Amino acid sequence: AEYMGDLGLVRSMEGAKSARRVAVLARQIVPSHVSNTSSNQLPMVVEPEVAEALRNGRPVVALESTIISHGMPYPQNFETAVEVEQVVRANGAVPATIAILDGIIHIGLNTESLRKLAQLGHKCHKCSRRDLAYIISQRANGATTVASTMYLAHMAGIEIFVTGGIGGVHRGVEESMDISADLTELGRTPVTVICAGAKSILDIPRTMEYLETQGVGVIGFRCDNFPAFFSPDSGHPAPLRLATVDAVAAVIDSSKTLRLNSGMVVGVPIPADQAAAAEPMERATSQALQEANAKNIKGREVTPFLLQRVNELTKGQSLKANIALVKHNASIGSQIASALSSQRRQKTSQIQKVSDKISVETAGARRPVIVGGLVLDVIAKPLPNNKLILRTSNPGSLERSTGGVGCNIGRCMHLAGVSPLLISVCGEDESGQALINSLKGLGMTVDGIQTVSAARTAVYQATLDESGDMLVAVADMGIFKEISATLVNRFRSELQSASVVAFDGNISTSAMSAICEIANSKNVPVLFECTSIAKSLPLIHSRLISRLTFIKPNVGELVAMATALSSAAKTVSAVGSEGNRDFNNIEKLATIVLEAGYCSNGANGFRGLQHIIVTMGSDGVLLGSSLNQVIKFTRLTAKPTHVVNATGAGDCLVGGFLWAFHNGMAVADCVVAGMEAAHLTLQSQESVPLSIQGSRLLAAIQEYNRRDR
């Protein structure tokens, strides 16, 4: 091996192999869209109903707000907006009306905000993409157009947008150069717009040509000719024709897969029985255009003037047709969104089945195995801005969630893209069933979880201080004595064929010994997550340390283990506090543990403990690696993090580490992946956040390697 860098990072054939695996994974993992705008600075509020739907992959339909403020008078605009949202819900989707109120972007409006927007009417700025920065900086009110609604919907992760009609190329463009920003936005923002075509006041043939130039797919839904807003037939052919919502959803999904990064237009004709007669509408449009020219009305004021004037000239017929077409579009758009959501769920299920099949067929079902705790976590914390006072009652909140060290490690790996076998136990009680259901809901297998009728499901109750750090915890873990050598031996074949085996300190020493014996017999790497000072020592006393490949203590656990192993540790036990560490002493203690774990004559070439991963909080991680009894240390610094909740961070570090190790990464790269998973966890209220994705862990490894070079 060649040692490079000030901290002696090991570079070997393993490193070259890891680099190849990083490159392969980079091609395999397609990262989800991440906005360039910092979420900490973006003034955006997502309505809870919309946020929950987006998290769970339920269909969401974006709705613009200019149609409310500028399209109709109050209260008809408010009533219509409420009715359109009801249509969306009736067709299985969640409505998300988008607007800017007092400089805050709203993705979804509650009834009060919807009414405020409707009452503001023309006092609300008509806000296209170019106006967003101004409206937000001035803390003003903005009603979004097609272009800005598309942009903000995409930022929020919404793919379907319903409106009345799109803007386009205006008549007389050769003199005015008036082309709607909607068309440009469609060419660069991957949102599908469900509409009644282009407004009949526009030059539709030139609009179609411009969309073609922008690479925008234009679909006629159950029609051969593209619709013209109030009229179901513009007389101009639609480039594409589809007859079912499933077919449209499939095209949208294919566009995303191809990463075309452009939008699509689905033209839905207004029902013939509700459409205004084309000829009188054209006459009224021509007259309104002449009046607009005579009054020198230009730019953003043209469309509102024309719509209002056409409504006057048709004695209200155009407004009735407008309301009818918007509701009809909302119905079709919601059905398309529901079909897209359904197809994505089916695809995910099929991919999981194929992935499971590949896992079984390759390398003798080489699948990670995790043995450890499955726990109902109860987290207590004081109310915001309240300092925790000891030995008295504190106002606060209690949150219940799925937890346990082994379970958290497994969930983290699953979210990153590798589904392990989790071996654990729970009681035959309501808490146990809830935990099993939560894992099933994530798509994890629960074949390794045994129910025990005579024991309570494990419960962990932690109290956090005002900064989110754990102050104290109580653990009711008596059931874990049921994770015995007998239980472990039931999964002998799975352990022997695993890519890596990990266990936490909650299980009995007999179970630890059985795991090591089975894994060592086939030279399967073994990792021990120390869990706590008390739970790290039984493994030391049982002399199992030389049966491990990896061990992951924090500084306190390292001091306790080294002291138990050698009297020399007492002379170097002063390791300092977070932010003021004595790294030399920490390395000396880690050396004691590594040397105690050395194995010169292991069965099947097993070499004993090769790596120690010492977590040091905000000071990062110290990686100690032993090659032929030559020990080198690498210190990896932690990202600056605003800690929301520290619970689960250590578990997710192990989960990220094992995800990378399973994928063939070098050990240093595995630590980087683990640190990224921990970083994401610290920023979340959840012990295993959904933000953990293989693509994000991989990006962290790639960034680390770029800096290292």
CORCOR-V786037 format. One record per residue. N is the residue number from 1. RES is the residue in one small letter. PSI is psi in whole degrees, 0 to 359 (NA if undefined). NEAR is the number of other ideal C-beta (glycine too) atoms within 12 Angstrom. D_LAST is the distance of its C-alpha to the last C-alpha in whole Angstrom. Layout:
N:RES:PSI:NEAR:D_LAST / N:RES:PSI:NEAR:D_LAST
This chain:
1:a:147:19:17 / 2:e:126:15:15 / 3:y:127:19:14 / 4:m:154:17:10 / 5:g:160:19:10 / 6:d:328:11:13 / 7:l:6:23:14 / 8:g:47:23:14 / 9:l:128:32:12 / 10:v:126:34:13 / 11:r:121:27:12 / 12:s:191:21:15 / 13:m:329:14:17 / 14:e:321:26:17 / 15:g:319:29:13 / 16:a:319:20:13 / 17:k:319:19:16 / 18:s:319:34:15 / 19:a:322:27:12 / 20:r:320:19:16 / 21:r:322:30:17 / 22:v:315:35:15 / 23:a:319:20:16 / 24:v:314:16:19 / 25:l:325:33:20 / 26:a:326:22:18 / 27:r:329:13:21 / 28:q:325:16:24 / 29:i:123:25:23 / 30:v:109:17:25 / 31:p:145:21:24 / 32:s:162:18:27 / 33:h:131:22:28 / 34:v:124:16:26 / 35:s:145:19:28 / 36:n:343:11:26 / 37:t:131:20:29 / 38:s:127:10:28 / 39:s:338:17:30 / 40:n:336:10:31 / 41:q:341:11:32 / 42:l:122:21:34 / 43:p:79:27:38 / 44:m:137:31:38 / 45:v:123:25:41 / 46:v:121:32:41 / 47:e:134:32:44 / 48:p:319:15:44 / 49:e:321:24:46 / 50:v:316:35:43 / 51:a:316:23:40 / 52:e:318:16:42 / 53:a:317:32:42 / 54:l:319:31:39 / 55:r:322:19:37 / 56:n:6:18:40 / 57:g:21:26:39 / 58:r:156:29:43 / 59:p:135:37:44 / 60:v:137:44:44 / 61:v:122:49:46 / 62:a:145:53:45 / 63:l:139:57:48 / 64:e:168:52:48 / 65:s:348:50:50 / 66:t:325:44:52 / 67:i:333:47:54 / 68:i:312:48:55 / 69:s:325:38:55 / 70:h:352:36:57 / 71:g:334:42:58 / 72:m:159:32:61 / 73:p:160:23:63 / 74:y:140:24:63 / 75:p:4:17:64 / 76:q:326:22:64 / 77:n:319:35:60 / 78:f:313:31:59 / 79:e:319:21:62 / 80:t:318:33:60 / 81:a:316:41:56 / 82:v:317:27:57 / 83:e:322:27:59 / 84:v:317:44:56 / 85:e:323:37:54 / 86:q:322:22:57 / 87:v:318:30:56 / 88:v:313:41:53 / 89:r:321:26:53 / 90:a:338:19:56 / 91:n:21:31:54 / 92:g:11:26:51 / 93:a:170:42:49 / 94:v:125:38:48 / 95:p:144:44:48 / 96:a:85:52:46 / 97:t:130:51:48 / 98:i:132:51:45 / 99:a:170:49:46 / 100:i:120:46:45 / 101:l:121:38:48 / 102:d:39:21:47 / 103:g:4:24:44 / 104:i:126:23:43 / 105:i:128:41:41 / 106:h:120:37:43 / 107:i:91:43:42 / 108:g:136:37:46 / 109:l:136:39:49 / 110:n:175:25:51 / 111:t:320:19:55 / 112:e:316:14:55 / 113:s:324:30:52 / 114:l:318:37:54 / 115:r:320:23:57 / 116:k:315:29:56 / 117:l:316:42:54 / 118:a:321:37:57 / 119:q:327:22:59 / 120:l:321:29:57 / 121:g:233:29:58 / 122:h:350:25:57 / 123:k:342:17:56 / 124:c:135:34:53 / 125:h:136:33:51 / 126:k:115:39:50 / 127:c:108:39:46 / 128:s:183:34:44 / 129:r:317:29:40 / 130:r:339:20:41 / 131:d:350:27:43 / 132:l:310:35:41 / 133:a:319:21:39 / 134:y:311:18:42 / 135:i:318:32:44 / 136:i:316:29:41 / 137:s:329:13:41 / 138:q:1:17:45 / 139:r:42:16:45 / 140:a:181:25:48 / 141:n:131:34:49 / 142:g:131:43:48 / 143:a:125:44:49 / 144:t:139:48:46 / 145:t:184:47:47 / 146:v:314:46:46 / 147:a:310:40:43 / 148:s:328:43:42 / 149:t:317:52:43 / 150:m:312:47:40 / 151:y:312:40:37 / 152:l:325:46:38 / 153:a:315:45:39 / 154:h:320:35:36 / 155:m:324:32:34 / 156:a:352:36:36 / 157:g:21:28:35 / 158:i:132:43:39 / 159:e:344:41:39 / 160:i:133:51:43 / 161:f:128:54:45 / 162:v:134:51:49 / 163:t:180:49:51 / 164:g:296:49:54 / 165:g:158:48:53 / 166:i:158:51:50 / 167:g:178:47:50 / 168:g:206:46:50 / 169:v:125:33:52 / 170:h:151:35:55 / 171:r:141:30:58 / 172:g:23:20:58 / 173:v:333:20:55 / 174:e:341:12:56 / 175:e:321:10:57 / 176:s:337:20:55 / 177:m:31:13:51 / 178:d:100:31:51 / 179:i:127:32:49 / 180:s:142:37:48 / 181:a:342:35:44 / 182:d:321:45:45 / 183:l:319:42:44 / 184:t:319:31:41 / 185:e:321:39:40 / 186:l:331:45:41 / 187:g:348:29:38 / 188:r:0:22:35 / 189:t:120:37:36 / 190:p:69:35:36 / 191:v:136:50:39 / 192:t:127:50:42 / 193:v:118:54:45 / 194:i:119:50:49 / 195:c:175:50:52 / 196:a:32:47:55 / 197:g:194:46:54 / 198:a:148:46:54 / 199:k:142:45:56 / 200:s:347:48:60 / 201:i:354:42:60 / 202:l:170:37:57 / 203:d:96:30:57 / 204:i:316:37:55 / 205:p:316:22:55 / 206:r:327:25:53 / 207:t:316:41:51 / 208:m:320:34:50 / 209:e:319:21:49 / 210:y:319:32:47 / 211:l:321:41:45 / 212:e:317:22:45 / 213:t:324:18:43 / 214:q:357:30:41 / 215:g:29:24:40 / 216:v:125:39:42 / 217:g:131:32:44 / 218:v:119:44:47 / 219:i:131:39:49 / 220:g:120:34:53 / 221:f:108:41:54 / 222:r:34:24:57 / 223:c:147:32:58 / 224:d:323:22:58 / 225:n:144:26:58 / 226:f:135:40:56 / 227:p:160:46:58 / 228:a:61:42:58 / 229:f:264:45:58 / 230:f:336:45:62 / 231:s:136:40:63 / 232:p:352:36:62 / 233:d:115:28:62 / 234:s:346:38:60 / 235:g:1:20:62 / 236:h:129:29:58 / 237:p:143:19:57 / 238:a:136:33:54 / 239:p:324:23:51 / 240:l:153:25:50 / 241:r:129:23:53 / 242:l:149:30:52 / 243:a:352:17:55 / 244:t:154:18:53 / 245:v:328:35:51 / 246:d:320:20:49 / 247:a:318:24:48 / 248:v:316:39:47 / 249:a:321:38:44 / 250:a:321:24:43 / 251:v:318:32:42 / 252:i:316:39:41 / 253:d:319:30:38 / 254:s:322:20:38 / 255:s:320:26:37 / 256:k:318:29:34 / 257:t:321:16:33 / 258:l:351:15:33 / 259:r:45:13:31 / 260:l:332:24:33 / 261:n:28:21:33 / 262:s:159:31:36 / 263:g:180:43:39 / 264:m:155:43:43 / 265:v:126:51:46 / 266:v:109:50:49 / 267:g:116:54:52 / 268:v:113:45:55 / 269:p:140:38:58 / 270:i:140:40:61 / 271:p:136:23:63 / 272:a:324:20:66 / 273:d:347:13:69 / 274:q:353:23:67 / 275:a:145:31:66 / 276:a:149:37:68 / 277:a:134:21:70 / 278:a:318:28:68 / 279:e:309:15:70 / 280:p:328:22:71 / 281:m:318:34:68 / 282:e:320:27:67 / 283:r:316:19:70 / 284:a:321:33:69 / 285:t:314:37:65 / 286:s:317:21:67 / 287:q:317:21:69 / 288:a:322:33:66 / 289:l:316:31:64 / 290:q:319:19:67 / 291:e:321:21:67 / 292:a:318:30:64 / 293:n:317:21:64 / 294:a:326:12:67 / 295:k:3:15:66 / 296:n:40:12:63 / 297:i:126:23:60 / 298:k:170:18:57 / 299:g:222:21:53 / 300:r:345:27:53 / 301:e:347:19:56 / 302:v:307:32:57 / 303:t:311:41:57 / 304:p:319:31:58 / 305:f:313:27:61 / 306:l:316:41:62 / 307:l:317:36:61 / 308:q:318:29:64 / 309:r:322:28:66 / 310:v:323:37:66 / 311:n:320:29:67 / 312:e:315:19:70 / 313:l:329:26:71 / 314:t:8:30:71 / 315:k:45:13:73 / 316:g:354:19:70 / 317:q:324:24:69 / 318:s:324:42:66 / 319:l:319:29:65 / 320:k:317:23:66 / 321:a:324:40:64 / 322:n:312:40:61 / 323:i:318:33:61 / 324:a:318:32:62 / 325:l:325:45:59 / 326:v:316:40:57 / 327:k:320:35:58 / 328:h:318:36:58 / 329:n:320:45:54 / 330:a:321:44:53 / 331:s:310:32:55 / 332:i:317:43:53 / 333:g:321:51:50 / 334:s:323:40:50 / 335:q:321:34:51 / 336:i:316:44:48 / 337:a:319:46:46 / 338:s:319:32:47 / 339:a:320:32:47 / 340:l:316:40:43 / 341:s:317:34:43 / 342:s:316:24:45 / 343:q:322:28:43 / 344:r:319:25:40 / 345:r:317:21:41 / 346:q:319:19:42 / 347:k:317:21:39 / 348:t:318:18:37 / 349:s:318:16:40 / 350:q:318:14:40 / 351:i:320:17:36 / 352:q:320:21:36 / 353:k:317:16:39 / 354:v:317:14:37 / 355:s:316:22:34 / 356:d:320:22:36 / 357:k:316:13:38 / 358:i:318:17:35 / 359:s:321:27:34 / 360:v:325:19:37 / 361:e:340:13:37 / 362:t:137:15:34 / 363:a:41:18:33 / 364:g:44:17:36 / 365:a:50:23:36 / 366:r:97:29:32 / 367:r:138:39:32 / 368:p:147:46:31 / 369:v:130:45:34 / 370:i:129:54:34 / 371:v:120:53:37 / 372:g:200:48:38 / 373:g:139:46:39 / 374:l:116:50:41 / 375:v:145:48:42 / 376:l:112:37:44 / 377:d:131:42:42 / 378:v:113:28:44 / 379:i:123:34:42 / 380:a:136:28:44 / 381:k:150:31:43 / 382:p:161:25:45 / 383:l:155:15:46 / 384:p:140:13:43 / 385:n:12:10:44 / 386:n:126:17:46 / 387:k:134:17:45 / 388:l:128:25:46 / 389:i:125:15:49 / 390:l:154:12:49 / 391:r:32:7:53 / 392:t:170:9:54 / 393:s:140:11:54 / 394:n:136:21:51 / 395:p:134:17:51 / 396:g:205:22:48 / 397:s:155:17:47 / 398:l:130:19:46 / 399:e:135:22:44 / 400:r:138:24:44 / 401:s:168:31:41 / 402:t:134:46:40 / 403:g:205:47:38 / 404:g:138:50:38 / 405:v:306:48:35 / 406:g:317:51:35 / 407:c:317:51:36 / 408:n:319:52:33 / 409:i:314:57:31 / 410:g:319:48:32 / 411:r:320:48:33 / 412:c:314:55:29 / 413:m:319:46:28 / 414:h:316:41:31 / 415:l:326:36:29 / 416:a:343:44:26 / 417:g:5:34:28 / 418:v:118:43:29 / 419:s:112:38:32 / 420:p:168:49:33 / 421:l:121:40:36 / 422:l:119:47:37 / 423:i:118:48:40 / 424:s:186:51:42 / 425:v:155:45:45 / 426:c:166:43:47 / 427:g:163:32:51 / 428:e:63:21:54 / 429:d:178:21:54 / 430:e:321:15:53 / 431:s:318:31:50 / 432:g:317:32:49 / 433:q:322:21:49 / 434:a:320:24:48 / 435:l:316:41:44 / 436:i:317:32:45 / 437:n:324:17:46 / 438:s:323:31:42 / 439:l:319:35:40 / 440:k:322:18:42 / 441:g:331:15:42 / 442:l:347:28:38 / 443:g:10:23:39 / 444:m:150:35:38 / 445:t:147:26:40 / 446:v:22:31:42 / 447:d:334:21:44 / 448:g:2:35:42 / 449:i:120:41:44 / 450:q:136:29:48 / 451:t:140:25:50 / 452:v:120:25:52 / 453:s:332:15:56 / 454:a:17:13:57 / 455:a:156:24:54 / 456:r:146:24:52 / 457:t:139:39:49 / 458:a:140:42:46 / 459:v:134:34:46 / 460:y:120:40:43 / 461:q:117:27:44 / 462:a:143:31:42 / 463:t:125:27:43 / 464:l:150:34:40 / 465:d:185:24:40 / 466:e:341:21:40 / 467:s:357:22:36 / 468:g:357:28:36 / 469:d:150:23:35 / 470:m:130:30:37 / 471:l:313:25:40 / 472:v:156:16:42 / 473:a:151:24:42 / 474:v:132:17:45 / 475:a:122:28:45 / 476:d:90:23:48 / 477:m:23:39:46 / 478:g:331:21:49 / 479:i:340:39:49 / 480:f:350:44:46 / 481:k:344:21:48 / 482:e:346:34:49 / 483:i:86:44:45 / 484:s:175:25:47 / 485:a:326:25:46 / 486:t:315:17:49 / 487:l:315:30:47 / 488:v:318:37:43 / 489:n:340:22:45 / 490:r:338:22:46 / 491:f:32:35:43 / 492:r:312:24:42 / 493:s:321:19:41 / 494:e:322:34:39 / 495:l:320:42:37 / 496:q:334:27:37 / 497:s:9:27:36 / 498:a:154:40:33 / 499:s:330:37:29 / 500:v:149:43:29 / 501:v:136:51:32 / 502:a:144:54:31 / 503:f:155:54:34 / 504:d:175:47:35 / 505:g:3:45:37 / 506:n:339:46:40 / 507:i:165:44:41 / 508:s:158:32:44 / 509:t:331:30:43 / 510:s:322:24:45 / 511:a:319:40:43 / 512:m:314:43:40 / 513:s:318:28:41 / 514:a:318:33:42 / 515:i:311:47:39 / 516:c:318:43:37 / 517:e:315:26:40 / 518:i:314:33:40 / 519:a:317:41:36 / 520:n:329:31:36 / 521:s:337:24:38 / 522:k:16:29:36 / 523:n:38:25:33 / 524:v:127:39:31 / 525:p:142:36:29 / 526:v:133:49:30 / 527:l:137:50:29 / 528:f:122:51:31 / 529:e:115:47:31 / 530:c:327:43:33 / 531:t:309:40:34 / 532:s:168:27:36 / 533:i:312:22:37 / 534:a:323:20:41 / 535:k:350:32:39 / 536:s:336:38:36 / 537:l:325:29:39 / 538:p:324:29:41 / 539:l:322:45:38 / 540:i:312:37:38 / 541:h:332:18:42 / 542:s:1:25:42 / 543:r:39:21:40 / 544:l:358:36:38 / 545:i:329:38:34 / 546:s:359:32:34 / 547:r:1:40:34 / 548:l:161:48:31 / 549:t:319:38:28 / 550:f:146:42:26 / 551:i:140:47:28 / 552:k:90:51:27 / 553:p:161:49:29 / 554:n:183:39:29 / 555:v:317:40:29 / 556:g:317:29:33 / 557:e:324:37:33 / 558:l:314:42:31 / 559:v:315:33:33 / 560:a:317:31:36 / 561:m:315:43:35 / 562:a:321:42:34 / 563:t:323:26:38 / 564:a:333:29:39 / 565:l:329:32:38 / 566:s:137:22:38 / 567:s:339:12:40 / 568:a:338:18:38 / 569:a:332:28:36 / 570:k:334:18:38 / 571:t:348:14:37 / 572:v:19:25:34 / 573:s:352:25:35 / 574:a:101:18:34 / 575:v:359:33:31 / 576:g:180:19:31 / 577:s:171:14:31 / 578:e:129:20:29 / 579:g:348:12:27 / 580:n:52:14:28 / 581:r:148:29:27 / 582:d:90:22:27 / 583:f:330:26:24 / 584:n:316:17:25 / 585:n:323:26:28 / 586:i:319:38:27 / 587:e:322:32:25 / 588:k:318:30:28 / 589:l:319:43:30 / 590:a:326:46:27 / 591:t:320:33:27 / 592:i:315:37:31 / 593:v:315:47:31 / 594:l:317:43:28 / 595:e:324:28:31 / 596:a:334:31:33 / 597:g:0:39:32 / 598:y:138:27:31 / 599:c:118:29:33 / 600:s:343:14:34 / 601:n:43:12:37 / 602:g:151:25:36 / 603:a:144:19:38 / 604:n:31:14:36 / 605:g:9:14:33 / 606:f:130:27:32 / 607:r:6:28:30 / 608:g:199:35:31 / 609:l:122:43:28 / 610:q:335:36:25 / 611:h:138:41:23 / 612:i:134:47:24 / 613:i:101:51:23 / 614:v:117:45:24 / 615:t:137:40:24 / 616:m:30:38:25 / 617:g:226:31:26 / 618:s:349:27:24 / 619:d:359:25:22 / 620:g:213:33:20 / 621:v:138:48:20 / 622:l:119:45:20 / 623:l:119:42:19 / 624:g:129:43:21 / 625:s:134:40:20 / 626:s:117:35:23 / 627:l:112:23:23 / 628:n:44:15:26 / 629:q:13:18:27 / 630:v:117:18:24 / 631:i:130:29:22 / 632:k:147:34:19 / 633:f:143:34:18 / 634:t:127:37:15 / 635:r:124:30:16 / 636:l:122:38:15 / 637:t:149:24:16 / 638:a:149:29:19 / 639:k:145:22:19 / 640:p:131:11:22 / 641:t:132:24:25 / 642:h:110:16:28 / 643:v:120:27:30 / 644:v:318:27:33 / 645:n:121:34:33 / 646:a:349:36:32 / 647:t:127:41:34 / 648:g:350:44:32 / 649:a:316:43:28 / 650:g:321:42:28 / 651:d:317:48:29 / 652:c:332:50:27 / 653:l:317:51:24 / 654:v:318:54:25 / 655:g:316:55:26 / 656:g:320:52:23 / 657:f:312:51:21 / 658:l:325:51:24 / 659:w:313:50:23 / 660:a:320:43:20 / 661:f:317:44:21 / 662:h:327:39:24 / 663:n:12:36:22 / 664:g:20:28:20 / 665:m:158:40:17 / 666:a:156:36:15 / 667:v:320:42:17 / 668:a:320:42:14 / 669:d:323:43:13 / 670:c:320:48:17 / 671:v:319:47:17 / 672:v:316:45:15 / 673:a:318:53:18 / 674:g:319:49:20 / 675:m:324:46:19 / 676:e:319:44:19 / 677:a:319:47:23 / 678:a:320:49:24 / 679:h:315:36:23 / 680:l:324:37:25 / 681:t:318:40:28 / 682:l:333:35:28 / 683:q:0:28:29 / 684:s:157:29:31 / 685:q:343:24:35 / 686:e:149:32:35 / 687:s:335:45:33 / 688:v:93:44:32 / 689:p:151:34:31 / 690:l:347:25:31 / 691:s:348:29:28 / 692:i:116:43:26 / 693:q:148:31:25 / 694:g:323:36:23 / 695:s:323:28:21 / 696:r:322:35:20 / 697:l:319:48:19 / 698:l:318:38:17 / 699:a:323:25:15 / 700:a:319:38:14 / 701:i:315:44:12 / 702:q:319:29:11 / 703:e:319:21:10 / 704:y:315:34:9 / 705:n:326:27:6 / 706:r:316:13:5 / 707:r:320:14:5 / 708:d:321:23:4 / 709:r:NA:13:0
